Amino acid sequence: MIFALIILLAVILLVAGFEMLLVLSIPALAYKEAFYARLPDAAVVQKIVGGIDHSTLLAIPFFIFAANLMGSGQIARQLISVVKALVGHTKGGMGHVVVGGSMAFGAVSGSAPATVAAMGRMVYPELRRAGYSDKFSLGLLVSSAETALLIPPSITLIVYGWITGTSISKLFAGGLAVGVLLGLAFSVYVRIQAARDGVTHDERLPWPARFKAIWEAKWALGMPVIILGGIYSGFITPTEAAAVSVVYAILVEMFVFRALDLKGLAKITEDSAVNTSIIFVLLAMGGLISFFVTLAQVPNEIIAFLEATGAGKITFLIAVNVLFFVAGMFIDPNSTLLVLVPPLYPVAMSFGIDPVHFGMLVTLNVSLGMITPPFGLDIFVASSTLNKPVADIIRGVWPFVLVNLIVLLLITYIPQISLFIPKLIYG
């Protein structure tokens, strides 16, 4: 009875519009007082602070900082120019450029909101000039940014790896395969829509012109080469790659492109610090929630329930997808991970599900949550960036939600998609 009241309290706080910190912390502290009143308050503080005392999490502020630097400078623009030179002539033209550009920016930022903001300002007008409808253009911009949560360096995968202890490098390798599959699925839909609307596309560039575009963007292309090449070769860790990306972005934007001055650097640093603080406050509270989940033996209770009902692996995976889909409609990705992964991960392991495969399943679900009404974060970022009504953007994302669900079905029941590259690289 008391536990049900605490759950109800969390729901009320969420519906009432309280900050996620309060939605997570107040029920957690209420649970402590109700069931573990004798637990010293110092132990609670220790779990909160200890929850973020992990070197892996250092990658998050660095990647956020690097993403903001590139989105405000020239690196993002040059990445898009290369993609446009390579695929702008295909049927669908700018639609494919948006998908490819989002994947390229995701490969250096790891942030879906940053990708929406950077891509929206640069390519939305070109989508409209090419002949795409306003509804489709908005839906494509918002949805394509999901690939940034899958293609490394993904902040979401870093958080999942921290919660579960899974290798970040293996998660990045799996995310690359799933992110590319999602991007290809979006491109197929773009091709279909382009045929319906009769949109225009660029002239095919001769190969010398394409090579010239690639050469001119060599500094921008150096970023994913350093990050992905360094991680997959084992030369640097993901955390070290994050630090290197910041130094590289500052040097290139300030001294090569001269697109950033000290005043701009200070402003970006401040914004990045605020964004990092928001994430780490949630992660700290997530450490406390995970502690209580372990104490209450919630995973064991779930396993016992599944065994009693005769539910198997397939039923469990369906339940996981439904839980994350519903949660994604209302809360942000990090909060979703912090609440649902600790009790569900041990159950997944008991069914013999590979940690990387489960990570891809979870990450694709929270990616979908970023574009799912009513509270998909990327929807509101696009609304603010492009000054468009939220209702217009919501109307545009529904077809892409369907595309997502098809890819999610493939990822859920064909684990080889997620595990192919990790096994290829790491055995």
C-alpha positions in Angstrom: 0.0 0.0 0.0 2.8 2.4 0.9 4.7 1.5 -2.2 1.7 2.2 -4.3 1.3 5.6 -2.7 4.9 6.5 -3.5 4.4 5.5 -7.1 1.3 7.7 -7.2 3.3 10.6 -5.7 5.8 10.3 -8.5 3.1 10.3 -11.1 1.4 13.3 -9.6 4.7 15.2 -9.5 5.3 14.3 -13.2 1.9 15.3 -14.4 2.0 18.5 -12.3 5.1 19.6 -14.2 7.7 19.4 -11.5 11.4 19.3 -12.5 12.7 15.7 -13.1 15.0 16.1 -10.1 12.1 16.4 -7.8 10.1 13.7 -9.6 13.0 11.3 -8.9 14.2 12.5 -5.5 11.0 13.1 -3.5 9.7 9.6 -4.1 13.1 8.1 -3.5 13.5 9.9 -0.2 9.9 9.0 0.8 10.7 5.3 0.0 13.8 5.6 2.3 11.7 7.0 5.2 9.0 4.4 4.7 11.1 1.2 4.4 14.6 2.1 5.5 14.1 4.7 8.2 17.1 3.4 10.1 19.5 3.9 7.2 21.7 6.9 8.2 21.3 10.1 6.1 25.0 10.1 5.6 24.7 6.8 3.6 22.0 8.4 1.4 24.4 11.3 0.7 27.2 8.9 0.0 25.1 7.0 -2.6 24.1 10.3 -4.3 27.6 11.6 -4.5 29.1 8.2 -5.2 26.7 7.7 -8.0 28.6 10.1 -10.2 32.1 9.4 -8.9 33.1 7.4 -12.0 35.7 8.2 -14.5 33.6 7.0 -17.4 31.1 9.9 -16.9 33.9 12.4 -17.6 33.2 11.8 -21.3 29.7 13.4 -21.0 30.8 17.1 -20.2 33.5 16.9 -22.8 31.2 15.6 -25.6 28.6 18.2 -24.7 31.2 21.0 -24.8 32.5 19.7 -28.1 29.0 19.5 -29.6 28.2 23.1 -28.6 31.5 24.3 -30.1 30.9 22.6 -33.4 27.3 23.6 -33.7 28.2 27.2 -33.1 31.2 27.2 -35.5 32.0 25.9 -39.0 32.6 22.2 -38.4 28.9 21.3 -38.6 28.5 23.3 -41.8 31.4 21.6 -43.5 30.2 18.2 -42.5 26.9 19.0 -44.2 28.6 20.4 -47.3 30.4 17.0 -47.7 27.2 15.0 -47.4 25.5 17.3 -49.9 28.3 16.9 -52.4 28.1 13.1 -52.1 24.3 12.5 -52.0 22.6 15.8 -53.0 22.0 14.6 -56.5 20.1 11.4 -55.6 16.3 11.2 -55.8 15.2 13.0 -52.7 18.3 15.2 -52.6 18.1 17.4 -49.5 16.1 14.8 -47.6 19.1 12.4 -47.9 21.4 15.3 -47.0 19.5 15.9 -43.7 19.7 12.2 -42.8 23.4 11.9 -43.7 24.2 15.3 -42.1 22.5 14.3 -38.9 24.5 11.0 -38.8 27.7 12.9 -39.5 27.0 15.5 -36.8 26.0 12.8 -34.4 29.3 11.1 -35.1 31.1 14.1 -33.5 28.5 15.3 -30.9 26.6 12.4 -29.4 23.7 14.7 -28.7 20.3 14.6 -30.4 19.1 18.1 -29.2 22.4 19.6 -30.4 21.9 17.9 -33.8 18.3 19.3 -34.1 19.5 22.8 -33.3 22.5 22.7 -35.6 20.8 21.0 -38.6 17.5 22.9 -38.2 19.0 26.3 -38.8 21.1 25.2 -41.8 18.9 22.9 -43.8 15.3 23.6 -43.1 15.1 26.4 -45.7 16.7 24.2 -48.3 14.2 21.4 -47.6 11.4 23.8 -48.3 13.0 25.2 -51.4 13.5 21.6 -52.7 9.7 21.1 -52.6 9.2 19.1 -49.4 6.1 20.0 -47.4 6.5 21.9 -44.1 5.1 18.9 -42.2 7.5 16.4 -43.7 10.5 18.8 -43.4 9.9 19.3 -39.7 9.4 15.6 -39.1 12.5 14.7 -41.0 14.7 17.2 -39.1 13.5 16.1 -35.7 13.6 12.3 -36.4 17.0 12.2 -38.2 18.6 13.6 -35.0 17.8 10.3 -33.3 20.8 8.8 -35.0 23.0 11.0 -32.8 21.9 8.9 -29.8 23.1 5.7 -31.5 26.1 6.6 -33.6 29.1 7.0 -31.4 30.0 9.0 -29.4 26.6 8.7 -27.9 26.0 10.2 -24.5 23.0 7.8 -23.9 25.3 4.8 -24.5 27.8 6.2 -22.1 25.1 6.5 -19.4 23.8 3.0 -20.1 27.4 1.6 -19.9 27.9 3.4 -16.6 24.7 1.9 -15.1 25.3 -1.7 -16.3 29.1 -1.9 -16.4 29.1 -2.7 -20.1 32.1 -1.9 -22.3 31.6 1.6 -23.8 33.7 0.7 -26.8 31.5 -2.3 -27.6 28.4 -0.3 -27.1 29.7 2.3 -29.5 30.4 -0.4 -32.1 26.9 -1.8 -31.7 25.4 1.7 -31.9 27.2 2.4 -35.2 25.4 -0.6 -36.8 22.0 0.3 -35.4 22.4 4.0 -36.2 23.3 3.3 -39.8 20.3 1.0 -40.1 18.0 3.6 -38.7 19.4 6.2 -41.1 19.0 3.9 -44.1 15.3 3.3 -43.1 14.7 7.1 -42.9 16.4 7.4 -46.4 14.0 4.8 -47.8 11.1 6.8 -46.6 12.6 10.0 -47.9 12.9 8.4 -51.3 9.2 7.4 -51.2 8.1 10.9 -50.1 10.3 12.6 -52.8 8.6 10.5 -55.5 5.1 11.6 -54.2 5.9 15.3 -53.9 8.1 15.5 -57.0 10.9 17.4 -55.2 14.0 18.7 -56.9 17.5 17.6 -56.4 21.0 18.9 -57.2 23.0 18.2 -60.3 25.4 15.3 -60.0 28.8 16.6 -59.2 31.8 15.1 -61.1 34.1 13.2 -58.9 36.9 15.8 -58.9 34.4 18.3 -57.5 33.4 15.8 -54.8 37.0 15.2 -53.9 37.5 18.9 -53.7 34.5 19.2 -51.3 36.0 16.4 -49.1 39.4 18.1 -49.1 38.0 21.5 -48.2 36.2 19.8 -45.2 39.3 18.0 -44.1 39.4 19.7 -40.7 35.8 18.9 -40.0 36.2 15.3 -41.1 39.3 15.0 -38.8 37.0 15.0 -35.8 35.1 11.7 -36.4 38.4 10.1 -37.7 40.1 11.0 -34.4 37.2 10.0 -32.2 36.1 6.7 -33.9 39.5 5.7 -35.1 41.1 6.3 -31.8 38.5 4.4 -29.9 38.2 1.4 -32.2 41.9 1.1 -32.6 42.3 0.9 -28.8 44.7 3.9 -28.9 42.5 6.0 -26.6 39.5 5.4 -24.4 36.1 7.0 -25.0 36.7 9.4 -22.1 40.1 10.4 -23.6 38.5 10.7 -27.0 36.0 13.1 -25.5 38.7 15.3 -24.1 40.6 15.3 -27.4 37.5 16.3 -29.2 37.2 19.5 -27.1 40.8 20.5 -27.7 40.5 19.7 -31.4 37.2 21.7 -31.8 38.6 24.7 -30.0 41.8 24.8 -32.0 40.0 24.3 -35.4 37.2 26.8 -34.7 39.4 29.5 -33.2 42.6 29.3 -35.2 41.8 27.5 -38.5 38.2 28.7 -39.3 38.4 31.8 -37.0 34.7 31.3 -36.3 35.1 31.6 -32.5 36.6 34.3 -30.3 37.2 34.3 -26.5 33.8 35.9 -25.8 32.0 33.2 -27.8 34.1 30.5 -26.1 33.2 31.8 -22.7 29.5 31.8 -23.6 29.6 28.2 -25.0 31.5 27.1 -21.9 28.8 28.5 -19.7 26.0 26.9 -21.6 27.9 23.5 -21.6 28.4 23.7 -17.9 24.7 24.3 -17.3 23.7 21.4 -19.6 26.3 19.1 -17.9 25.0 20.1 -14.4 21.4 19.2 -15.3 22.5 15.7 -16.5 24.8 15.0 -13.5 22.2 16.0 -10.9 19.9 13.5 -12.5 22.6 10.8 -12.6 23.4 11.5 -8.9 19.8 10.9 -7.9 19.8 7.8 -10.2 22.6 6.4 -8.1 20.3 6.5 -5.1 17.4 5.0 -7.0 19.6 2.1 -8.2 20.7 1.5 -4.6 17.1 1.2 -3.4 16.2 -1.0 -6.4 19.0 -3.4 -5.3 18.0 -3.3 -1.7 14.4 -4.1 -2.5 15.5 -7.0 -4.8 13.2 -5.7 -7.5 15.0 -7.7 -10.3 14.5 -10.9 -8.4 10.8 -10.1 -7.9 10.4 -9.5 -11.6 12.1 -12.8 -12.5 9.9 -14.6 -10.0 6.8 -13.1 -11.5 7.9 -14.0 -15.1 8.6 -17.5 -14.1 5.2 -17.8 -12.2 3.3 -16.6 -15.3 5.3 -18.7 -17.7 6.5 -15.6 -19.6 9.6 -16.2 -21.8 12.3 -14.1 -23.4 10.0 -12.9 -26.3 7.3 -11.7 -23.8 10.0 -9.9 -21.7 11.4 -8.1 -24.7 7.9 -7.0 -25.7 7.3 -5.7 -22.2 10.6 -3.8 -22.3 9.7 -2.1 -25.5 6.3 -1.1 -24.2 7.7 0.2 -20.9 10.3 2.4 -22.6 7.9 3.6 -25.3 5.4 4.8 -22.7 8.2 6.3 -20.4 9.7 8.1 -23.4 6.4 10.0 -23.9 6.7 11.7 -20.6 10.3 11.8 -19.3 13.8 12.5 -20.7 16.1 9.8 -21.9 18.5 9.9 -18.9 15.7 9.7 -16.4 14.2 6.8 -18.3 17.5 4.9 -18.2 18.0 5.7 -14.5 14.5 4.4 -13.5 14.1 1.4 -15.8 17.5 -0.1 -16.5 18.5 -1.1 -13.0 15.5 -3.4 -12.4 15.3 -4.7 -16.0 19.0 -5.3 -16.8 19.5 -8.2 -14.4 16.3 -9.8 -15.8 17.6 -9.5 -19.3 20.9 -11.1 -18.2 18.9 -14.0 -16.7 17.3 -14.6 -20.1 20.8 -14.7 -21.7 20.4 -11.5 -23.6 23.7 -9.9 -24.6 24.4 -6.6 -22.7 25.2 -4.8 -25.9 22.1 -6.1 -27.6 20.0 -5.0 -24.7 21.8 -1.6 -24.8 20.8 -1.1 -28.4 17.2 -2.0 -27.6 17.1 0.4 -24.7 18.9 3.2 -26.6 16.7 2.9 -29.7 13.6 3.1 -27.4 14.8 6.3 -25.7 15.7 7.7 -29.1 12.1 7.1 -30.1 11.0 8.9 -26.9 12.9 12.0 -28.0 10.4 12.5 -30.9 7.2 11.0 -29.3 4.5 13.4 -28.1 3.5 14.8 -25.8 6.9 15.6 -24.2 9.5 14.5 -26.7 12.5 16.8 -26.1 13.6 17.2 -29.7 10.1 18.4 -30.6 10.5 21.4 -28.3 14.1 22.0 -29.4 12.9 22.2 -33.0 10.0 24.4 -32.1 12.4 26.9 -30.4 15.0 26.7 -33.1 12.7 27.2 -36.1 10.0 29.2 -34.3 7.4 26.6 -35.4 4.3 25.5 -33.4 4.7 22.3 -31.5 1.5 20.9 -33.1 3.0 21.3 -36.6 6.1 19.3 -35.6 4.0 16.6 -33.9 2.0 16.1 -37.1 5.2 15.6 -39.1 6.9 13.0 -36.8 4.2 10.3 -36.8 5.3 8.6 -40.1 8.9 8.5 -38.7 7.6 7.0 -35.5 6.3 4.1 -37.6 9.6 3.8 -39.4 11.3 3.7 -35.9 9.0 0.9 -34.7 9.8 -1.2 -37.8 13.6 -0.8 -37.1 13.0 -1.5 -33.4 11.2 -4.7 -34.2 14.2 -5.8 -36.3 16.7 -4.8 -33.6 14.7 -6.6 -30.9 14.4 -10.0 -32.5 17.6 -10.1 -34.7 20.4 -9.5 -32.2 23.0 -10.1 -34.9 22.4 -6.6 -36.2 23.6 -5.1 -32.9 26.4 -7.6 -32.3 27.9 -7.9 -35.8 30.4 -5.0 -35.5 31.3 -5.5 -31.9 32.1 -9.2 -32.6 34.0 -8.1 -35.8 36.2 -5.7 -33.9 36.5 -7.3 -30.4 35.8 -11.0 -31.2 
